[in-house]
Amino acid sequence: MTKPKAKQKADDSTGSLFEENYLVRTLGRIAQDPEVALTELVANAWDAGASLVDLTIPPTNELALTVEDDGHGMNAGQFKGRWMKLGYNRLKHQSALVEFPPERQGWRRKAYGRNGVGRHGLLCFADQYSVETWREDKGASFDIGTQSEENPFKIEKEGSFLRKGHGTKLSVIVQRHLPDADAIREILAGRFVHDPQFVVRVNGVSVALAEQIGLIEKQDLQIPGCPPAEAFVVDTTRTAKYTLYQGIAFWVNGRLVGVPSWVVGSEAVIDGRARFAKRFSIVIKADDGWLPEVEQDWVRFKSGKKVDALFEAARDYAKKVFAQLSATLVEESSEEALVKNREDFKELSPLGRAEVASFARDLVKATPTVSQDVLSAAVQAVINLEKARGGAALLEKLTKLDESDIDGLDRLLSQWTVRDALSVLDEIDQRLAVIVAIEKLSGDDSTDELHTLHPLVTQARWLFGPEFDSSEYASNVSLKTAAEKVFQKRLSKDAFVNAKQRPDIMALANATCSIVGTEGFDPTDPTLTRIQNVLIIELKKGRSAIGRDEMNQADGYVQDFLESGALDGTPMFRAFVVGYEIAPKTVREKDLMEEKVLRGRVQAVTYGQLTRSAHQRLFRLKERIPARYEDVSGADLSAKVMQIASQTTLGLEMPAKR
């Protein structure tokens, strides 16, 4: 007889369970963004009646991050009744006013917290954290974890200790989202209004909480049916905190809501790139009556009619202020549009320039909210119209052409558009000017290669071969890091004359050097770009000779780059040492091998070789038009070329010879 199967025991549990990390996954940005998490913990210290908050942020993971305050602290019963209660209602149990320690009797603050979510900010950095809290000289310690099915968080360990005074210390071993101490200091500086009774320190350095420095106007905002609010206009050029205030900033009960912006709600008030937007900001201050309209993480307002009314009032006020102040910025805005079109603008006649400048000012006056892009495009259109008026000069030149020139022009225009022909001729003219300028300047021992020859040569890399005639060549972050590492072995820090420009130019004792490279996708790993080619150009002074020392020095540069460990990829190096002549018994070309692979080549080249090779590449056009630039000085040619290239003049002196 078959025995009946035993009945499976039924699950008689009636309670719900929680997935691991339930709390972490439901905290939103508090558990993901260290800036939000630490802002909330500082706000908690404010709510605890603290006068001092110390944040200690470690340099790496696996070390302790702590937040300690001198607030009222809690005993074990208060901790369990407040900290360990989800959705703790502060207004119901403690009121909207902050509780202070006994010695701060008479202090008064409105609390930020309402639902107790911010206290879990340390879960941004790990799934467990510790709390030490003390008052009336007695302390309680707790280790809090989130790995439980029965509870979203629980006390895993509890203890007691004796400690004078009052306060709370939170600590966590950082496993993720390691914050940057300097960045957190700046963030906190912009999210709490200055209060001499509340000091915040990050790694021992005080946070200068935001003050309304540079205030130029204050006005009450009338918002029917809503709590009161005030508007302040701030001139950010008069405060060191200007980067935190660009836009309209909303402060509720002394704390910043979200991030300042010139977009309020879904509407842009003005173009954030305009000079007005970069110089002025608007602060909207509202009292605690607006707290119910703020999201619990303080990153935005809730949607609703009251908030819509607040935003509309802020936008209307901003537009009114902009109209009042924009008159003082007309000159700056119009000037910026002219600077953007400076290459075309400077080609106009003096009368044409005056008319274009007048148009730009009139347009800004008539439309103060015009964006810089629209203003620049309008100025460009007027410049083109002014250029078209110059057709009379062209007609005058055409009447003076001989028959051969007219036949040539007819043949050219039958195959090319005027725009195409001008584009090609401009490029050829620029290259001819570079060649002639180098020829005239390189034989002069008074030529300053830093300010004259090097800018000429480095913006014309085609001189060194067709493979370098590419817009891909540009400075690279890792290349710059390697260059600093290599050259600072030999030079003082001030030898990096133009480190922020491209290409980077460094001053040597009797020469200058620039390094640029190309990036491309690595064939072995197509997901990453790496440096593929590096071009090093070392230019000697006018009338200088290249000897063994100069070649060995360039050889050393390449070897130092190869050994620097600071470069992405394994690029090919081409180094050119350029001078007026090459000294006898000097090797003109050296190959650098690494494990039987060619990694670099150093070549000695004269300025004459460069220009002769360039003439060949330009089909010996100089021989066909020998008078071109014949009577123009080398300095004038250099100025012409550099204007075409739009390269900034290096207004720096050469470092002293070492």
LUMDOKE-213367 format. One record per residue (C-alpha): residue in three letters; x, y, z. Coordinates in steps of 0.001 Angstrom, whole numbers, plus 500000, padded with zeros to 6 digits. Example, Ala and Ser with C-alpha at 12.3 -4.5 7.8 and 13.67 -1.06 7.14 Angstrom:
REM residues 2
ALA512300495500507800 SER513670498940507140 
REM end
This chain:
REM residues 658
MET500000500000500000 THR501377503344498946 LYS501979505771501797 PRO500248509142501296 LYS502568512078500587 ALA503210514366503526 LYS501561517717503189 GLN503986520625502528 LYS504061522999505462 ALA502246526185504574 ASP503960529563504919 ASP501921531094507710 SER503807534411507701 THR501590537458507204 GLY504199540249507042 SER505838541684503925 LEU509543541369503198 PHE512091543865501839 GLU514599543231499076 GLU518250543827499958 ASN519244547493499595 TYR515579548500499388 LEU516309551733501229 VAL519356552569499101 ARG517346552053495918 THR514467554241497090 LEU516458557227498363 GLY516854558720494876 ARG519668561211494368 ILE520604561157498058 ALA521991557648497535 GLN523595558398494150 ASP524990561937494254 PRO527601562732496940 GLU526896566454496615 VAL523231565915497484 ALA524062563404500226 LEU526531565664502040 THR524304568711501618 GLU521520566778503358 LEU523826565732506211 VAL524950569338506751 ALA521270570356506755 ASN520675567672509425 ALA523368569284511579 TRP521626572657511130 ASP518372571037512288 ALA520205569611515316 GLY521123573113516533 ALA524811572757515646 SER527192575716515539 LEU530027573699513924 VAL530024570871511382 ASP533235569056510461 LEU533348566911507303 THR536373564679506800 ILE536632563337503249 PRO539326560715502572 PRO541606560822499516 THR540716557279498388 ASN538106554560498871 GLU538309552090501753 LEU538938554921504225 ALA536511556623506610 LEU534364559624505682 THR532950561369508753 VAL530434564115509516 GLU530593565444513069 ASP528544568260514637 ASP528117569873518045 GLY524320569823517948 HIS522004568677520733 GLY522710564966520185 MET520373562115521151 ASN520091559472523814 ALA519469555848522799 GLY515691556168523084 GLN515550559318520978 PHE517788557746518344 LYS515528554725518001 GLY512374556826518000 ARG513621559370515450 TRP516480557967513377 MET515105554455513052 LYS511597555498512018 LEU510865555606508289 GLY509041558759507186 TYR509659560416510559 ASN507372563465510795 ARG509485566237512271 LEU506678568790512372 LYS504497566408514397 HIS507128565256516895 GLN509542568210517179 SER507916571272515514 ALA509321573405512699 LEU511771575150515032 VAL515247573810515761 GLU516065572429519219 PHE519326573870520604 PRO521685572714523354 PRO521101574491526703 GLU524000576962526348 ARG522506578310523081 GLN519331579527524713 GLY517898582377522687 TRP519098581084519312 ARG516355580648516744 ARG516237578725513443 LYS513669577182511133 ALA514414573509510442 TYR514997572207506909 GLY514015568602507543 ARG510475567311507365 ASN510510563561506696 GLY513886562308507958 VAL515188561082504596 GLY518393563159504594 ARG519851561370507639 HIS520617558343505448 GLY523025560316503235 LEU525949558050504163 LEU524273555231502209 CYS525523557063499137 PHE528993555743500009 ALA528338552225501362 ASP525523549926502521 GLN526470550260506218 TYR527431553230508379 SER527952554065512059 VAL526463556693514366 GLU527822558012517663 THR525570560484519436 TRP525793561976522919 ARG524023564443525184 GLU524080565184528910 ASP527559563523529012 LYS526212560101527953 GLY526627558530524513 ALA525156555745522414 SER526711554095519351 PHE524994552200516553 ASP526048550317513424 ILE523305550611510806 GLY522900548063507971 THR520537547577505038 GLN521011543842504405 SER517754542599505903 GLU514526541175504511 GLU512467541992507588 ASN513442545678507733 PRO514692548179505143 PHE517424549104507644 LYS518297547897511113 ILE520644548300514064 GLU523298545614513696 LYS525314546599516769 GLU524636548871519735 GLY526872550249522475 SER527238553007525044 PHE530020555342526193 LEU530678558426528280 ARG531534561754526644 LYS531280565320527824 GLY528942567709526075 HIS526686566941523130 GLY526878566145519433 THR526669563491516725 LYS529332561796514605 LEU528496559773511481 SER531118557614509785 VAL531277555312506775 ILE534014553356504982 VAL533735554693501441 GLN533006551977498868 ARG531540554125496072 HIS530916557712494928 LEU534066559097496571 PRO533572562899496665 ASP536211565545495974 ALA536831567704499052 ASP537405570957497138 ALA534299570428495007 ILE532154569685498085 ARG533473572814499787 GLU532399574910496789 ILE529008573194496562 LEU528230573759500233 ALA529353577383499920 GLY526591577984497409 ARG523764576067499092 PHE523471577702502494 VAL523083581398503237 HIS525781582940505419 ASP525085582583509159 PRO527795583510511710 GLN526258580976514117 PHE526806578058511714 VAL530341577120510605 VAL531033574268508178 ARG534524572840507632 VAL535685570349505015 ASN538980568654505896 GLY539684571469508328 VAL539069574318505865 SER536054576519506527 VAL533314576842503933 ALA532544580491503187 LEU528762580249503115 ALA527030582417500546 GLU526613586115501255 GLN524715588560499068 ILE527789590571498094 GLY527360592904495152 LEU523675593586495844 ILE522408596373493570 GLU518616596094493915 LYS516012594530496206 GLN512271594282495640 ASP509273592446497136 LEU507544590086494711 GLN503776590296494731 ILE502356586797494169 PRO498580586730494838 GLY497480583931497145 CYS501049582810497892 PRO503542583272500748 PRO505820586324500415 ALA509068586361498429 GLU511839588884497747 ALA514020589403494670 PHE517651590557494751 VAL519850591563491804 VAL523528590735492323 ASP526505591997490304 THR528644588842490240 THR531797590760489306 ARG531813591998492902 THR531705588577494549 ALA534132585660494398 LYS531198583236494228 TYR529982584340490821 THR530127580865489241 LEU527513579625491704 TYR525113582462490980 GLN524766582615487203 GLY521041582585486581 ILE518012582871488832 ALA518593581182492200 PHE515662580242494433 TRP516338580162498186 VAL513719578805500589 ASN514299579283504294 GLY517954580118503631 ARG518738577051501509 LEU519210576792497740 VAL516612574822495787 GLY518043573093492722 VAL520684574839490616 PRO520621578504489494 SER519666578849485834 TRP518300581363483332 VAL515722578695482411 VAL512852578977484883 GLY510266576233484657 SER510357575360480970 GLU510985578904479701 ALA514357580554479029 VAL514349584088480401 ILE517443585275478501 ASP520334583684476624 GLY522752582427479272 ARG525704583239476987 ALA524880586953476893 ARG527179589308478764 PHE524284590380480984 ALA523657586754481992 LYS527321586238482834 ARG527576589398484898 PHE524304589629486828 SER522242587093488717 ILE518917587190490531 VAL518203585635493926 ILE514594584883494870 LYS514312584488498648 ALA511216582866500114 ASP510362582045503725 ASP509388578702505221 GLY505850579074503890 TRP507224577701500610 LEU508703574558502203 PRO505709572342501235 GLU506380573232497579 VAL509980571900497686 GLU510842568289496828 GLN512305566310499723 ASP515817566210498181 TRP515792569989497479 VAL516750569496493824 ARG513567571142492483 PHE510145572532493309 LYS507031570396493102 SER504634571026490229 GLY501643573143491127 LYS499826576447490725 LYS501773578187493493 VAL505121577250491952 ASP503906578306488501 ALA502961581697489952 LEU506370582009491642 PHE508180581179488405 GLU506086583651486403 ALA506799586430488906 ALA510523585624488796 ARG510602585665484984 ASP508706588976484770 TYR511042590573487299 ALA514136589279485486 LYS512967590693482152 LYS512238594070483743 VAL515666594218485361 PHE517323593121482148 ALA515622595929480220 GLN516812598461482817 LEU520420597293482961 SER520993596204479372 ALA521590599797478238 THR524865599742480162 LEU525896596548478367 VAL525086597550474784 GLU528691598411473993 GLU529976595128475470 SER527453592962473586 SER528001594679470239 GLU531762594543470733 GLU531587590775471343 ALA529718590294468040 LEU532377592334466201 VAL535183590319467816 LYS533581587072466628 ASN533693588438463057 ARG537007590284463447 GLU538755588699460435 ASP536079589944458025 PHE535482593175459937 LYS539075594384459681 GLU539012593973455878 LEU536383596721455577 SER537142600371454916 PRO537113602717457935 LEU533680603982456878 GLY532397600400456494 ARG533650599459459977 ALA531903602478461503 GLU528608601556459832 VAL528770597912460932 ALA529634598901464528 SER526719601369464566 PHE524358598670463281 ALA525436596248466048 ARG524817598842468784 ASP521418599799467363 LEU520352596146467149 VAL521248595460470798 LYS519420598616471913 ALA516286597669469960 THR516368593985471013 PRO518158593713474372 THR517388589980474705 VAL518926589070471344 SER521207586034471646 GLN524892586297470801 ASP524486583776467970 VAL521754585829466291 LEU523642589080466850 SER526837587618465401 ALA524985586266462341 ALA523359589655461748 VAL526712591427461968 GLN528218588931459508 ALA525388589617457042 VAL525964593385457244 ILE529717592881456776 ASN528999590903453598 LEU526796593724452329 GLU529561596226453014 LYS532007594041451117 ALA529645593924448146 ARG529743597720447989 GLY533449597423447161 GLY532636596153443642 ALA533632599514442165 ALA537273598869443073 LEU537148595518441241 LEU535715597154438108 GLU538500599726438171 LYS541137596979438265 LEU539472595066435423 THR539735598105433131 LYS543515598076433627 LEU544128594382432800 ASP546086593536429630 GLU544820590986427114 SER546769588040428528 ASP545369588664432010 ILE541829588952430651 ASP542205585671428696 GLY543530583958431802 LEU540694585287433957 ASP538122584172431374 ARG539617580684431247 LEU539665580494435073 LEU536053581582435510 SER534847579153432835 GLN535998576257435041 TRP535748577676438557 THR533211579637440552 VAL534511582907441954 ARG534149581578445504 ASP536135578410444713 ALA538843580356442917 LEU539185582807445789 SER539411579980448316 VAL542233578264446407 LEU544076581491445648 ASP543883582584449285 GLU545445579284450396 ILE548206579522447770 ASP548846583149448673 GLN549138582291452343 ARG551639579511451636 LEU553711581723449360 ALA553763584379452060 VAL554977581823454643 ILE557813580702452389 VAL559020584208451556 ALA558749585330455200 ILE560921582410456365 GLU563459583107453625 LYS563769586731454671 LEU563785586188458441 SER565889583043458885 GLY569115584696457712 ASP568788587548460196 ASP570581586819463482 SER568366589389465232 THR565189587434464419 ASP563276586352467516 GLU562332582770466746 LEU559888582606469673 HIS557645585457468548 THR558318585378464799 LEU559719582190463263 HIS558038579636465499 PRO554468580943465098 LEU555084581014461318 VAL556421577487461088 THR554154575716463574 GLN550970576930461898 ALA552354575666458553 ARG553196572033459344 TRP552885571184455628 LEU556472572450455356 PHE557657569163456899 GLY555795566881454515 PRO552319566149453179 GLU551613563705456003 PHE551614566632458445 ASP549245568762456329 SER546217567811458383 SER543837569535460753 GLU544021566425462951 TYR547263567648464488 ALA546449569241467829 SER547617569208471423 ASN546466566281473518 VAL546012566037477284 SER548301563057477796 LEU550819564502475318 LYS550887567765477240 THR551355565883480508 ALA554244563949478989 ALA555778567145477594 GLU555713568809480988 LYS557297565730482531 VAL560029565546479873 PHE560921569203479605 GLN560823570033483273 LYS563751567656483672 ARG565805570222481795 LEU563987573509482215 SER562422575692484846 LYS558634575921485020 ASP558515579341483349 ALA560002577842480175 PHE556490576750479176 VAL555785580020477427 ASN552450579182475856 ALA551218576083477626 LYS547525576907477183 GLN547731577626473450 ARG547970575091470637 PRO550520574032469622 ASP552345574282472940 ILE555512576365472615 MET558397576085475089 ALA561403578388475308 LEU564802576682475395 ALA568130578401476005 ASN568746579220472339 ALA565695577828470564 THR561994577072470844 CYS560173573773470694 SER556593572703470026 ILE554942569300470240 VAL551659568267468637 GLY550100564909467873 THR547275563090466138 GLU544774560768467762 GLY543028557839466168 PHE541308554583467028 ASP543642551789468034 PRO543221548875465563 THR543704546412468438 ASP541004548111470494 PRO538657550196468295 THR536734551481471322 LEU539587553736472444 THR541486556564470791 ARG545231556764471237 ILE547982559081470058 GLN549289557780466729 ASN551806560359465498 VAL553817563029467269 LEU555538565939465531 ILE558322567749467418 ILE559683570963465897 GLU562734572626467453 LEU563626575937465833 LYS566997577621466273 LYS567586581338466083 GLY568277583131462804 ARG571823582478461431 SER572242579548463862 ALA574023576253463113 ILE572787572751464026 GLY575487570635465658 ARG575827567312467434 ASP574557568753470716 GLU571317569909469111 MET570729566516467445 ASN571519564647470681 GLN569156566949472551 ALA566278566185470150 ASP567174562479470330 GLY566900562754474115 TYR563488564381473864 VAL562100561465471857 GLN563644558870474178 ASP562266560691477230 PHE558796560713475665 LEU559027556992474953 GLU560030556311478562 SER557670558833480199 GLY554797556393480684 ALA552403559309480313 LEU551273558699476722 ASP548248556835475408 GLY549307554344472743 THR552685553836471050 PRO552987556690468565 MET555624557300465909 PHE557788560358466680 ARG559137562703463972 ALA561507565318465357 PHE562890568147463205 VAL565735570415464326 VAL565622573498462115 GLY568440576045461797 TYR570157578303459277 GLU572891575724458520 ILE574160572295459608 ALA577618572128461186 PRO580225569814459611 LYS580381566194460823 THR576813566401462134 VAL574590563389461471 ARG571564564699459576 GLU569175561841460344 LYS568856559400463254 ASP566417556514463678 LEU565284555408467129 MET564465551710467418 GLU562662549947470235 GLU562729546143470159 LYS563609546298466436 VAL560598548542465769 LEU561082552054464405 ARG559636554411467001 GLY561162557735466063 ARG563278559705463610 VAL565288562883464230 GLN566233565053461249 ALA568400568153460911 VAL566864570573458402 THR567880574055457288 TYR565415576838456697 GLY566629576819453092 GLN565769573137452698 LEU562302573797454082 THR561561576656451708 ARG563063574893448636 SER560942571819449347 ALA557921574046449840 HIS558524575709446437 GLN558497572251444838 ARG555198571421446524 LEU553730574685445200 PHE554718573751441622 ARG557445576441441520 LEU554813579162441471 LYS557305581566443006 GLU559404581342439822 ARG556367582234437708 ILE555420585237439826 PRO558825586404441115 ALA557637589896442008 ARG555090588549444476 TYR556085589983447899 GLU559453591105446542 ASP559217594528448187 VAL557516593386451402 SER559684593027454506 GLY559896589778456408 ALA558286591342459498 ASP555347592652457442 LEU554898589268455776 SER554959587559459153 ALA552269589934460423 LYS550154589243457319 VAL550428585468457706 MET549667585472461411 GLN546576587632460849 ILE545333585084458344 ALA545980582285460813 SER544374584191463692 GLN547173583196466058 THR547397585085469322 THR550564587118469774 LEU552806585803472526 GLY553419588846474673 LEU556015587185476876 GLU559722587649477280 MET562210584883476683 PRO563494583286479891 ALA567064584075480827 LYS569692581783479359 ARG570846579060481654 
REM end
